[in-house]
Amino acid sequence: MLSLCAFMSESIHIELGASKELKYIPLLPQIKALVGDEKNKIAVLANVTAALHQTLDVLWTGFYLVENGELVLGPFQGPVACTRIAFGKGVCGTAWSQNETQVVSDVDQFPGHIACSSESRSEIVVPLRNTQKEVVALLDIDSRVLAHFDETDRTYLETLCNWIGEQVF
Ligand code: SME
């Protein structure tokens, strides 16, 4: 059992040995409770990053924010990463330009993949949209393991990102 914080309203309790789905099912309501009615983007994205990263056993978890026509690095956990990504470039820029989640089983097979860490083998990138349905940010999660991400990740992370997008953007 993982306890991230001593305060009841700021705790995440997830069975780390559980299956992927049995982690996501309790994680999402706990993240919503943790965020509450907080509207500050950095505060919300930072805590969501921490909750996901410490639950999912991955290499890198973080957000890129749309700013002046490009993606700029936001809150993250893991190795240092590229600061800016252009529209349509890499997995993140592709998720943005196509307005669609990218599930990449093998990053070496993705044309134009941007290798921020040589340890990354697979990746999922999920768009966040504001209430006008514009892409305003991207959640990016990288794994050291090939084909780490699947439709279960897509389903739950899209639900989470849809909620965050409407909550804080
Ligand atoms: N691999 C990403 C770049 C961001 S890092 O993985 C943190 C991409 O191709 O867009």
Residues whose N, C-alpha, C, O or C-beta is under 5 A from the ligand:
A	BS01	SME	A81 K89 G90 V91 C92 G93 G112 H113 I114 A115 C116 D142
